[in-house]
């Protein structure tokens, strides 16, 4: 046998040809013929199930009607007192499981001449059978449907479902029957109404018990189309079939609803709202209450019966295919056994066992090539590990990560002063005293154009190499965005979005960024959770620049940033700094603090001072405070002095 073809090609040839040729045509043909035959029986089966369920409900409702009519006959025939009526009602509720509650309500002053409202009511509850006297001003039963409509129609009446808060506190439907007595003149006069309440919870249990395959269900609507029962509890008493048709834009539901409430039956193919797949609906009226029961049968589950009819055919068809499968299994076993052995060997290699024995492969095919590849990889790994061990023994300790981070940091910080000798309108100087544990401090300044200077100071929320790399990326982004023709708010927003992208370690960056118009001294700045810079006017009055309560960069892609614009006068100074200044610690574990920084500024005569001088004085004061204590963070200060417009300095 020729094994030069790949495993994939061999399996495709055997499986596809056998499956589609041997089984496909046979099953497709028989499904087509059998589905037509099955569909002819669907309507009859659905009709039988629905009518059976309707008869079950009708028998219960009719038994309720007979019980209530018997009560009315008793009230018309015999004399009674209050105790007799209570005993009658109690026994009706107790001895009939389908009865939720029963009431005898009298016309005004018909039971006693002194009381207008007399209505005795017993109902079931978790605590047992409970009694209520519904006759009071708060429950004017004369206006309720079960009383008023029955009185007007002068005949028995099933009410629309309702929630009775004053009686049973459940959703119910009431069957009301008027009862009469002859007056002194011998005329027959209605003196009250006797009712039986049927809880829809009980009725819901009956309808829910009607099961059709996996997802089929039954539902019940009232004579106005209101859902009395439905698998979707939100529909019950809240939706009608007509409102549902309007909400879901399904006019056919309204048409079917009209037929249902008109007492018709039918069988139609629809797409229900609940299960959202093609189904068949059979509906049948309940004559006693003028309600209608609908049954939903999913079409795919209905046709599932068809597959049972085809099992014998499929078994016969697969008998021939089984022979092909046995051949494929035999061939596959010969092919896959060496692959399994190679897989086990590669697991051993992955676990560090480089002396594992590879299986012997006798064929000259892809498996043999795979074995040679694994063998070559194993030899390469052994050689690599040997070299790695030699390098580990002989190589000196690699440079400390913090040293590398320090070099990265320093390489991006401006060091040439004066910064722009040809521009006389400002003086700027910055200095970083690096700690052994490198931080993420950065300051930078550059000209956007010949009249606008961009100045920034920022601090990354971490240390070491990752922080330095993030800082380097941030500096590149800041410079790139600031050169665009954007507003300061847009510049900071774009910087923030770039820093949020792929920020897997969730670094954040506090930032103060400002743009100074050298012609007029106008400065617009944005402070993103950085320490507020200090503004020193020539009056020696020191104040903080307003903090806009912006959040740090790199945390929230959709952050919105506020900016502030102020006007600098000639010789005004701005001092920018990082938390390495205010949180510098001495040997007593005291912080240098903003208060000491303010005191240091007060001690300096800022008149005729240079930016470099002020920066060095402040750095020196912090270092003096720290003294011999080990520095834990970078100490960074940047001083900017505005000397006046370009025109004034020409």
Phi, psi and omega in degrees: 000142183272118181254017183290334179288151181290160180300316182302314181295319181296314181296320179298317182298312183291310189288312184296314183295316182291319184292308186286326183278311187282313187265318189306308183294321183294311183294317182299315181298314183288326175298319182296314181290316186289328181297322177296319181293319182294320183298330180295332183266352184297310184300316182296319180295314180296320180298317181297317181294317183292313181298322178298319179291319178299316180298324179295314180293317180300320181297323179290316180295321180293325177294324176297317180299318181294320179299315183290321178296326177294319177300315181299320179296321179297316183293330178281333190267319190249162171270154186201163172238186184298319181295322178298317181295318180296319179296319179300311182296318181300315182292324178299313182291320184291318191266001181231106186294336181280350181267125176274317181202162179216143187222143169240113183244128184260153171296159182305128173063019180271335179270312171227146184285351183260349185235133181278317185255113172228114180211106180269135185217126172245141178210160180277149177206169178302336180271002182116197180278123185250150178249142173221140171260105186279001184276094175200172183294332182284340179232085181278085187292347181295337183261357180284151183305316185299336180260308188294312182293321179298320180294316181294314182288336180059040179201163179302150187208132171267126181279161167295151178302145180206164177256113183263100182285331187273341182251268185273348183056038177220165173282128185212169168233141188244133173257115186250139178228125177284149174230156194228161171219152177275136179276187184298332181275357180089007179275145180278119186234134178289128180245356179175181181226135176250136186233157167230129179264132174251115180291132178288345172295318175296316180295324179298323178297321179295313183292321179295335180287348178279104185250138178229102180058218185276310188245001177291156183203170176239156176215161183230133176239153181277183182289350173257003179093001180289137178288119176270318174227148178189146177300327175276104186297337180293338181284331190295120179067000180248340184231149166248164179295336180280320177293324178294322178297321180289317182296321184265003179057050179234086184300332183296333178295320179296318180297315179295321179300320178298318179294323182293313183286345176271008174082018180268164171242163182187172181217114185220153176269127183221176171238099186296162179286325189283305185266347171054044172212159185304130183215171175245136179245125170243133180230147185216136182282155170253099188301325186299317186247002182061031174264177180218136180257127177246145180235125178258124178240109179300134185295320182293323178286329177296317180287351178300331177298331181297326183293330176297324179292336185265000184300314182298320179296318182295321180297318179295317181296322183283347177298316177294321181293329181301323178298319178295321181295321179299320178296315181297319181297319180297314179295316182296324180297317179297330181277316189279336179303312176298325179295319178299318179295321177294323179297317177298321180295319180293327175298317178299318178297317179298331178276002175101002179270094182271004178256014181295146179270126177280146182293158178276127180248121184267340182274163179244075183219201182300326181295319177297319177296322178296319179298316180295324179294317179294320179297318177296318178299319180298316178296319179296320179296317178300316180295320181295316180296323179296314179295321181297318179297318179296317180294324180294321181289315188272337186281138175290164181301131182297154180304141180297139180302326181290328178293318178296318179297321179298317180297320178297317183295311184296327184294340182258000184263131179301136182229353182267122180228144358295150189295310181226086187302330184283347181255121186259359188276354177208161175229131183220143178205136179226157182208138174238124172261104187286143175270168175295322176267100192294136178261195182245036181284149177204137165229154183202154175207147181196158180273127175281316170213191187290347182242353185237128180250132176255129180232137180214151171219138183209167184214125179276142185278049177192183180229171171079196184302313180302318180295320180294320178295319178296321179296319180296319177295319180298317180299317180297317180294317181301313181296320182293316183288325182292336181281349180282158179277068182237161172286162181299320179300319179290323179300310182295321179298317180292322176300314181300315181296320179296322181287335179285331184293128178056029179275070188294327180275358178055051171289148171238159185226116171277141189213137166240122183229129179222153176236125185249127172275107186291343181285325186234353180084003178289133181232126174249130184226159176226125179249111181259080176064020178268161176300137184292125177296162180253136177253125181244109177278168181294344175283005183066009177283122182256130176216157178279146170288140184306132178268121185276002179061035173282152177272162181297159181276153176092000183258317187229116184300328186259018181300145176247135187243142177261152176232161179226143179242131176229174181241125176268139173263157179308138179071010171288145182242143172236127180249120178252145185205167178245175183290349173295338177280303186288337181255015175295136185250141172263187183293338179270009180064029174267142176280147174299314171074159177294327180299319179291327177295318177298319179296320179296320178294323179295332182278352182260133174280102186283352177289130180061019178275154176260160179298320180296316182298313182296320179298313183293324178298315182292317177300315180298322180293321178295316181295324177296320179296316181293322178057238186272354180292141182293131180287129185257346183210158177296139175256112187235127176223135177231125182245133179236130175241127175267121185263350182129175184293163177302321182296321182290339184256006178286000000 
